[in-house]
Amino acid sequence: MANTSTFRTQIYVGGKLTYTWPISTGKSVTPTPNGTYLTVEKANPVRMIGGGKKGSPGYYNELVNWAVRFTFSGDYYHSAPWSVVSQGESNVSHGCVNLAPEDAQTYYNMAVPATRSDHEQREGGKWDDGWTQWFWSWSQYLAAAPPTWPSRRPHRQHAVNPSTLQADTATAPLGTSTPGNFSAANPCPGNFSAA
């Protein structure tokens, strides 16, 4: 959870608090979005450009390392060596969660798409700016569900006996991992969240 008043983020691994890091989040004019978000993507490095026209006050053009994106509009957890002196003390970013380089690298290495992150902020988040279905309560989510969902229209399901199925004759396409090599696709096993 990123907390703008304590200037700290708590990182949970497998449901246990594992890290508490100093952070700097968005200034009052460029606040970090409030709410529960999911990791959309990550990259190292990412070019971040914003703040108006080139040469105007607030303009920035930075190459940022260890960037984990949580909104479509460009908010990230990322390395910010230029704000280390402010991390744990004040909010100076353009909306991102600034981390010390070693903390950002640790977070980057653990985060996978759909990693959850919660943010306490002064202003609410924007619907659909990222995977924001987490803004809904369970009852709101079910109310928006298509009428064919089992929870909305119960129907009887029958189990299939696996011995009645035909043998699988599929082969791995060129460029994919070899059959049975499932562990190579998940270098970070376990439950991880930044909640």
NULUMVEX-215100 format. One line per 4 residues: their letters; for each residue x, y, z of N, C-alpha, C. Coordinates in pm, 1 decimal. Layout:
# residues N
A) X Y Z X Y Z X Y Z  ...
***
This chain:
# residues 195
MANT) 84.8 -116.5 0.0 0.0 0.0 0.0 89.9 123.4 0.0  64.7 213.9 -91.6 136.7 341.3 -95.2 57.6 441.7 -12.6  121.4 500.0 86.3 54.8 595.5 174.3 123.6 731.1 160.0  47.6 830.8 114.4 106.2 961.9 86.2 133.8 1044.2 210.6
STFR) 69.0 1012.1 321.4 93.3 1091.7 442.2 209.7 1037.1 524.8  237.1 906.5 514.9 353.2 851.3 585.8 474.4 839.1 493.8  453.4 859.3 362.9 559.9 851.8 262.3 627.1 714.3 263.9  544.3 610.0 273.9 593.8 472.8 278.0 504.6 384.3 191.0
TQIY) 563.3 277.1 138.3 485.8 172.3 73.5 517.6 42.6 144.2  414.2 -38.2 163.2 430.3 -169.6 224.6 411.6 -274.9 116.0  504.8 -367.0 107.1 502.2 -471.9 6.0 481.0 -605.8 76.0  376.6 -675.7 33.6 342.6 -805.4 90.4 381.4 -915.4 -7.6
VGGK) 443.1 -1020.3 42.2 475.7 -1138.4 -37.3 412.2 -1257.8 32.1  327.3 -1330.0 -40.9 258.5 -1444.0 17.1 170.2 -1405.1 134.4  113.9 -1284.4 130.8 25.1 -1237.6 235.8 96.1 -1182.9 358.9  229.5 -1181.8 358.4 305.3 -1132.7 473.8 378.4 -1004.1 437.6
LTYT) 374.6 -906.4 528.0 449.2 -782.6 507.9 597.4 -816.2 501.1  658.6 -786.7 386.8 797.9 -823.1 363.4 888.1 -700.1 354.1  837.1 -591.3 296.2 916.8 -469.7 281.6 834.0 -347.5 320.1  897.6 -249.9 380.7 840.2 -116.4 399.7 946.3 -19.5 349.2
WPIS) 914.4 50.5 240.6 1011.9 137.5 176.0 967.0 283.0 180.6  1062.0 376.7 191.2 1027.6 517.9 176.9 993.6 547.3 30.3  895.1 633.1 10.0 852.8 669.4 -125.3 827.3 818.8 -133.2  816.3 865.7 -254.3 762.4 998.6 -281.5 655.2 979.0 -386.9
TGKS) 535.5 1032.0 -363.1 425.6 1017.5 -458.1 394.8 1153.5 -519.6  279.8 1164.1 -585.6 245.5 1284.6 -660.2 227.1 1408.9 -574.5  275.2 1520.4 -628.8 253.0 1651.7 -566.2 103.3 1681.1 -567.3  61.7 1785.1 -495.3 -81.2 1818.4 -488.1 -139.8 1850.9 -625.6
VTPT) -60.0 1905.1 -717.1 -110.8 1939.0 -850.4 -106.3 1820.6 -946.9  -31.5 1716.4 -911.9 -24.4 1595.4 -994.3 -31.1 1472.8 -902.6  -145.5 1451.2 -835.6 -153.8 1344.2 -735.3 -147.4 1204.6 -796.0  -97.4 1111.6 -716.9 -100.2 969.9 -752.3 -244.9 923.3 -742.2
PNGT) -295.6 848.7 -840.4 -435.4 805.4 -835.7 -465.8 720.7 -712.9  -582.9 743.5 -657.2 -631.0 668.2 -542.8 -694.9 538.3 -590.4  -694.0 436.8 -507.2 -767.1 315.0 -538.5 -678.8 192.9 -544.8  -738.0 82.8 -585.3 -667.3 -44.2 -601.0 -643.5 -66.3 -749.2
YLTV) -518.1 -85.5 -785.5 -479.7 -103.0 -925.1 -407.2 -235.1 -942.4  -397.7 -278.7 -1065.6 -323.6 -398.9 -1100.2 -212.4 -361.6 -1196.5  -100.5 -430.2 -1187.6 9.7 -406.6 -1279.6 -37.3 -432.3 -1422.6  -17.8 -332.4 -1507.5 -56.1 -343.4 -1647.8 60.0 -398.1 -1729.5
EKAN) 179.2 -344.4 -1704.1 299.0 -387.8 -1775.1 420.5 -336.5 -1699.7  537.4 -381.4 -1742.3 660.1 -328.5 -1684.9 766.8 -326.8 -1792.7  863.8 -235.6 -1776.5 972.9 -224.4 -1872.9 1091.6 -158.4 -1805.1  1208.9 -184.8 -1859.7 1331.6 -126.9 -1808.0 1427.3 -102.4 -1924.0
PVRM) 1445.6 24.9 -1960.3 1389.3 148.8 -1906.7 1262.0 190.0 -1980.4  1200.9 300.5 -1932.7 1084.7 362.1 -1995.5 1114.1 511.5 -2012.6  1082.7 565.7 -2130.1 1095.7 709.9 -2153.2 966.2 775.8 -2108.2  973.6 868.7 -2013.0 856.2 940.3 -1962.1 866.6 1086.4 -2003.3
IGGG) 763.8 1132.3 -2076.9 758.3 1269.6 -2124.8 624.4 1327.9 -2083.7  623.3 1445.2 -2026.0 497.1 1504.9 -1985.4 515.0 1643.8 -1928.7  406.8 1695.4 -1873.1 411.2 1826.1 -1808.8 395.3 1943.1 -1903.8  336.5 1921.2 -2019.2 314.3 2031.8 -2113.1 412.4 2029.9 -2228.7
KKGS) 424.7 2147.6 -2292.8 513.1 2159.2 -2408.2 658.6 2169.9 -2365.2  747.1 2124.0 -2453.6 890.2 2131.0 -2426.8 929.6 2275.1 -2394.3  1002.4 2291.3 -2286.4 1046.2 2424.4 -2244.2 951.8 2492.4 -2146.2  830.4 2439.6 -2130.4 735.0 2501.6 -2038.0 764.1 2455.4 -1895.4
PGYY) 720.1 2532.2 -1794.5 740.0 2489.6 -1655.8 670.7 2354.9 -1631.0  737.6 2265.4 -1563.5 680.8 2134.5 -1534.6 710.4 2028.8 -1638.9  764.5 2069.1 -1755.8 796.3 1972.8 -1861.7 907.0 1878.4 -1813.4  892.3 1749.9 -1847.2 998.6 1654.9 -1816.6 1012.8 1554.6 -1929.4
NELV) 1133.1 1502.9 -1944.0 1167.0 1401.8 -2042.9 1276.4 1317.5 -1977.7  1235.1 1209.2 -1913.7 1325.8 1127.1 -1833.9 1327.3 983.0 -1882.8  1444.7 923.4 -1882.6 1458.4 780.3 -1904.3 1460.0 716.9 -1765.2  1359.1 634.1 -1735.3 1336.2 582.3 -1601.3 1357.8 431.1 -1598.5
NWAV) 1430.5 384.9 -1498.1 1457.7 241.9 -1482.4 1357.4 175.4 -1389.2  1344.5 42.5 -1405.2 1265.4 -43.4 -1317.2 1121.9 8.0 -1303.1  1054.6 28.5 -1415.4 921.8 90.0 -1419.3 810.8 -14.7 -1428.5  719.8 -12.1 -1330.8 605.5 -103.4 -1324.5 478.5 -18.3 -1335.7
RFTF) 410.8 -28.9 -1449.3 295.7 57.0 -1480.5 167.7 4.4 -1416.5  88.5 97.9 -1356.2 -39.8 56.9 -1298.4 -157.9 136.1 -1351.0  -137.7 239.6 -1435.1 -249.4 305.2 -1503.6 -216.9 317.9 -1651.8  -323.1 326.4 -1733.7 -302.6 347.5 -1876.9 -247.7 486.3 -1903.6
SGDY) -278.7 583.0 -1816.4 -235.2 721.0 -1839.0 -89.1 743.8 -1801.5  -20.8 643.6 -1747.2 123.8 654.3 -1729.9 173.7 666.7 -1587.5  103.1 611.1 -1490.2 152.9 610.2 -1353.1 224.9 478.3 -1327.7  340.2 489.3 -1263.4 427.4 374.9 -1240.0 481.2 375.8 -1097.3
YHSA) 521.6 259.3 -1049.3 621.5 246.1 -943.0 752.3 244.2 -1020.2  850.9 328.8 -986.1 976.0 326.2 -1060.9 1092.5 381.9 -980.4  1211.0 352.5 -1029.6 1333.7 404.7 -971.1 1339.8 555.2 -993.8  1373.7 629.6 -889.2 1385.5 775.9 -899.8 1503.4 823.3 -815.2
PWSV) 1625.5 803.5 -866.2 1742.5 844.9 -787.7 1744.5 994.6 -758.9  1680.1 1075.9 -844.6 1676.9 1220.2 -825.5 1589.5 1263.3 -707.4  1499.0 1172.9 -661.4 1410.6 1211.9 -550.7 1438.9 1134.7 -421.8  1551.1 1062.2 -416.5 1581.8 983.3 -296.5 1580.9 1071.0 -172.1
VSQG) 1630.0 1193.8 -182.1 1633.6 1283.8 -66.8 1492.4 1319.0 -18.1  1392.1 1314.2 -105.8 1253.5 1344.2 -69.8 1175.7 1219.9 -27.9  1222.0 1102.2 -66.7 1150.8 978.7 -36.0 1148.7 957.9 115.3  1030.0 934.9 168.2 1012.4 922.2 312.0 986.5 1054.8 380.2
ESNV) 991.8 1166.0 302.6 977.9 1299.6 360.8 868.6 1385.0 297.2  857.2 1379.7 163.6 760.8 1466.2 94.6 724.1 1407.2 -41.0  615.8 1460.5 -99.4 566.3 1414.1 -229.0 606.9 1513.2 -337.2  688.8 1466.5 -430.6 743.9 1555.2 -532.9 726.3 1503.4 -675.3
SHGC) 656.8 1389.5 -693.2 650.1 1330.0 -827.0 536.4 1389.1 -910.1  530.5 1345.6 -1035.2 423.8 1386.1 -1127.5 305.7 1290.0 -1121.7  299.7 1204.0 -1019.8 190.7 1108.1 -1004.3 238.6 966.6 -983.0  364.3 939.8 -1017.9 420.2 806.5 -998.2 459.3 785.6 -852.3
VNLA) 486.5 660.0 -819.0 540.9 625.4 -688.5 691.6 610.1 -707.3  767.4 707.4 -653.3 913.4 707.3 -666.4 976.1 618.9 -559.7  1069.5 534.8 -602.2 1141.1 444.4 -512.4 1291.4 463.0 -528.9  1366.8 427.9 -425.2 1512.6 421.5 -437.7 1546.2 314.0 -541.1
PEDA) 1657.3 329.1 -614.4 1689.0 233.4 -721.6 1687.0 86.9 -678.5  1746.0 54.1 -562.5 1749.8 -87.5 -521.6 1610.2 -138.8 -485.4  1524.6 -54.3 -427.0 1387.4 -94.6 -395.8 1306.2 -112.2 -523.8  1325.0 -20.6 -618.1 1253.4 -29.6 -746.3 1290.7 -156.6 -820.8
QTYY) 1417.8 -193.1 -817.6 1461.0 -315.3 -885.6 1400.7 -438.8 -819.8  1395.5 -441.5 -687.5 1333.7 -553.5 -615.7 1186.1 -565.4 -652.6  1114.5 -452.3 -650.6 971.9 -452.8 -685.5 952.2 -498.3 -830.1  1032.2 -444.5 -920.6 1025.0 -479.9 -1062.6 1042.3 -631.1 -1082.2
NMAV) 1139.4 -689.1 -1013.3 1166.6 -831.8 -1029.3 1053.8 -919.2 -975.9  976.5 -869.4 -880.7 865.7 -947.8 -824.6 733.7 -925.4 -896.9  709.8 -806.1 -948.8 580.3 -770.6 -1007.2 556.6 -845.0 -1138.4  436.1 -893.6 -1153.3 391.6 -956.8 -1277.7 258.5 -892.5 -1314.4
PATR) 214.5 -901.8 -1440.4 83.2 -846.0 -1473.8 -23.9 -895.1 -1376.8  -106.2 -802.9 -1332.2 -215.6 -825.0 -1237.2 -168.9 -823.9 -1092.1  -41.0 -787.7 -1065.1 1.2 -764.9 -927.2 -80.7 -648.2 -873.6  -135.0 -663.9 -755.3 -223.5 -562.7 -696.6 -143.6 -455.7 -623.1
SDHE) -186.2 -329.0 -636.9 -129.1 -220.3 -557.6 -240.4 -126.2 -513.9  -238.7 -89.3 -387.4 -339.2 0.0 -330.0 -274.5 134.0 -301.2  -349.6 241.0 -328.4 -297.4 376.4 -307.2 -397.0 459.6 -228.3  -351.7 519.8 -120.9 -431.8 615.6 -44.9 -391.1 754.0 -92.0
QREG) -483.5 827.8 -141.7 -453.0 959.1 -196.8 -559.5 1061.0 -161.5  -529.9 1184.5 -195.3 -620.7 1296.0 -170.3 -740.2 1294.8 -264.4  -724.9 1242.4 -385.4 -832.1 1242.1 -484.7 -856.5 1100.6 -534.0  -979.5 1075.1 -576.8 -1014.7 942.7 -625.3 -951.8 911.2 -759.4
GKWD) -940.2 782.0 -788.4 -885.8 738.9 -915.9 -987.1 752.8 -1027.5  -940.7 743.7 -1149.1 -1026.6 757.3 -1266.4 -1065.2 617.8 -1316.6  -1196.4 595.6 -1329.8 -1245.4 468.2 -1379.6 -1185.7 438.3 -1516.2  -1144.1 315.2 -1538.0 -1090.2 264.0 -1663.2 -951.1 317.7 -1694.8
DGWT) -881.2 376.6 -1597.6 -742.3 418.0 -1617.5 -654.3 307.3 -1560.2  -647.4 197.4 -1631.4 -583.6 76.2 -1583.3 -689.9 -29.9 -1566.9  -655.0 -138.4 -1503.0 -750.9 -245.9 -1477.8 -821.8 -211.5 -1348.5  -924.6 -128.0 -1355.6 -986.3 -67.3 -1237.4 -1112.8 -136.9 -1189.9
QWFW) -1138.7 -259.5 -1233.0 -1255.4 -331.0 -1184.1 -1250.5 -347.6 -1032.5  -1132.2 -336.0 -974.2 -1116.9 -347.7 -829.0 -1183.2 -231.6 -756.3  -1220.3 -125.2 -827.5 -1292.1 -14.1 -764.2 -1431.3 -57.9 -721.0  -1485.7 -163.3 -784.4 -1621.2 -208.8 -756.6 -1625.1 -300.2 -635.3
SWSQ) -1738.7 -297.6 -567.2 -1765.4 -399.5 -465.9 -1807.3 -526.3 -540.0  -1811.1 -639.3 -469.2 -1852.0 -764.4 -532.0 -1994.2 -754.7 -586.2  -2085.5 -689.5 -512.8 -2223.5 -678.4 -559.5 -2232.1 -591.4 -685.3  -2149.9 -485.3 -694.5 -2147.6 -403.6 -816.6 -2094.5 -484.8 -934.1
YLAA) -1991.7 -564.1 -908.8 -1932.3 -645.8 -1013.9 -2034.0 -746.8 -1068.1  -2107.3 -812.9 -977.8 -2208.1 -909.4 -1021.0 -2323.3 -841.4 -1094.6  -2360.7 -720.6 -1049.9 -2470.1 -648.8 -1115.2 -2435.5 -612.9 -1260.0  -2306.9 -594.0 -1288.0 -2263.1 -558.7 -1423.4 -2233.5 -680.9 -1509.2
APPT) -2240.8 -799.2 -1449.7 -2206.9 -921.9 -1521.4 -2308.5 -950.7 -1631.4  -2261.7 -1006.9 -1743.0 -2355.8 -1047.5 -1847.8 -2455.5 -1149.8 -1793.3  -2577.0 -1153.3 -1845.7 -2679.5 -1243.9 -1793.2 -2646.1 -1391.6 -1810.6  -2545.1 -1425.5 -1889.2 -2510.1 -1566.0 -1908.8 -2417.0 -1619.3 -1801.2
WPSR) -2368.2 -1533.5 -1710.4 -2281.3 -1581.6 -1604.5 -2359.8 -1675.1 -1513.4  -2299.3 -1785.6 -1468.3 -2370.0 -1879.6 -1380.8 -2424.5 -1813.0 -1254.4  -2354.8 -1712.2 -1199.8 -2401.6 -1648.5 -1077.4 -2530.4 -1570.3 -1100.7  -2558.5 -1534.2 -1226.1 -2679.7 -1459.3 -1256.9 -2790.9 -1550.5 -1308.5
RPHR) -2753.4 -1658.9 -1373.9 -2850.8 -1750.4 -1431.4 -2803.2 -1893.5 -1406.3  -2838.0 -1948.3 -1291.9 -2786.5 -2082.2 -1257.2 -2827.4 -2186.7 -1360.9  -2739.3 -2278.7 -1387.1 -2771.1 -2389.9 -1474.9 -2696.7 -2513.7 -1424.8  -2742.2 -2625.0 -1468.1 -2683.9 -2750.9 -1421.6 -2561.0 -2783.9 -1506.3
QHAV) -2453.6 -2821.0 -1438.5 -2332.2 -2859.9 -1509.3 -2304.0 -3006.7 -1480.3  -2247.2 -3076.0 -1576.5 -2215.2 -3217.1 -1560.6 -2064.7 -3235.4 -1573.7  -2009.3 -3314.7 -1485.0 -1866.8 -3345.9 -1491.2 -1840.7 -3440.2 -1608.4  -1724.8 -3427.3 -1668.5 -1684.8 -3512.7 -1779.1 -1582.0 -3611.8 -1726.4
NPST) -1598.8 -3736.5 -1760.7 -1503.2 -3838.1 -1721.1 -1381.7 -3825.7 -1812.1  -1261.5 -3798.7 -1756.4 -1143.1 -3780.5 -1840.5 -1112.4 -3899.3 -1930.3  -1150.1 -4020.3 -1891.7 -1120.0 -4138.1 -1974.4 -1201.6 -4140.3 -2104.2  -1306.3 -4058.4 -2112.4 -1388.2 -4054.3 -2234.3 -1334.5 -3955.0 -2336.4
LQAD) -1234.0 -3876.5 -2300.1 -1177.7 -3776.4 -2391.2 -1074.3 -3839.2 -2483.4  -1061.9 -3785.1 -2604.9 -960.7 -3832.7 -2698.8 -822.7 -3790.9 -2651.4  -722.6 -3865.9 -2692.9 -584.7 -3835.2 -2656.7 -543.2 -3701.2 -2718.8  -461.3 -3627.3 -2647.4 -410.6 -3499.1 -2696.4 -299.5 -3525.1 -2796.7
TATA) -317.0 -3476.6 -2921.5 -216.3 -3498.2 -3025.1 -145.8 -3368.4 -3062.9  -169.6 -3262.1 -2985.4 -107.5 -3133.0 -3016.8 42.4 -3139.7 -2993.5  116.6 -3060.2 -3072.9 261.6 -3048.2 -3054.1 293.8 -2902.9 -3024.8  405.0 -2881.1 -2957.3 445.4 -2743.9 -2924.8 486.4 -2672.1 -3052.2
PLGT) 432.0 -2551.1 -3077.5 473.0 -2477.4 -3196.9 617.4 -2429.9 -3184.5  677.6 -2402.4 -3299.4 813.7 -2352.4 -3302.4 823.4 -2223.2 -3221.5  926.1 -2207.4 -3142.5 946.0 -2084.3 -3067.6 884.8 -2086.0 -2928.9  826.0 -2196.4 -2888.0 769.6 -2203.8 -2753.8 855.9 -2296.4 -2669.1
STPG) 827.4 -2299.3 -2540.8 904.1 -2386.4 -2452.9 869.5 -2531.9 -2480.5  956.8 -2619.5 -2440.7 933.6 -2761.2 -2461.7 823.8 -2810.6 -2368.6  752.0 -2916.5 -2407.5 644.7 -2967.9 -2321.9 697.9 -3002.6 -2182.8  619.7 -2967.4 -2080.4 659.2 -2996.2 -1943.0 749.6 -2891.0 -1881.6
NFSA) 786.4 -2789.2 -1958.7 876.4 -2686.6 -1908.1 797.8 -2569.0 -1851.5  693.8 -2597.5 -1775.5 606.3 -2492.7 -1724.1 676.7 -2401.8 -1625.0  775.3 -2449.4 -1551.6 839.1 -2365.2 -1449.1 919.0 -2251.8 -1511.2  963.4 -2265.6 -1635.1 1038.9 -2158.3 -1699.3 952.0 -2037.3 -1726.5
ANPC) 821.3 -2057.3 -1738.0 730.6 -1946.3 -1766.6 697.0 -1866.2 -1642.0  731.0 -1915.3 -1523.4 696.6 -1846.1 -1399.9 820.6 -1835.1 -1312.0  908.5 -1736.8 -1339.8 1030.7 -1725.7 -1262.0 1006.2 -1675.4 -1120.7  887.6 -1623.9 -1091.9 858.0 -1569.8 -959.5 738.1 -1643.0 -899.3
PGNF) 754.5 -1770.7 -862.1 639.9 -1840.1 -806.1 600.0 -1780.7 -672.5  476.0 -1797.9 -637.1 427.9 -1748.4 -509.0 331.9 -1634.2 -526.8  269.2 -1596.8 -418.7 169.7 -1490.9 -419.6 237.7 -1360.1 -384.3  229.4 -1261.2 -470.7 293.9 -1133.3 -445.7 191.6 -1021.7 -463.2
SAA) 192.0 -927.3 -373.7 108.3 -809.8 -392.5 171.7 -690.8 -325.3  137.1 -573.0 -375.7 181.5 -447.8 -313.2 62.9 -384.8 -244.6  -16.9 -466.2 -181.0 -138.8 -416.5 -116.0 -107.4 -368.6 23.4
***
